[in-house]
Amino acid sequence: VNTINLLVNKIDGANRDLIINVAGQLKANLHQYIMVLFGLSSNGNCLYVATDLNNQHAGNIARAICQITGGSGGGKPTEANGRINNLTDLKAVEDLIVNLL
């Protein structure tokens, strides 16, 4: 999106710890980014959001995503997480984030 790197992805079978580990590795190579990772597993579906943009708030992004995925979440300006119930369309999540920019 313009000069912002937007990464939205899901990892089947991943728990929260794995998602955070993957995010840490990805963040080392990203600048000017919004990252949204979903971990989908039989133990529950998790959400992780991170950004280094000063004009965006990861917690607000997580809450907005949770509204369309049926869950709850929030966090700090740079990192947030949550639980989701239903992820059917990654494109809808991408569109939501683009509309927030």
Summary of the structure (lengths in Angstrom):
residues: 101
radius of gyration: 12.2
end to end distance: 9.2
largest distance: 36.6
contacts: 327
relative contact order: 0.20
helix: 35%
strand: 36%
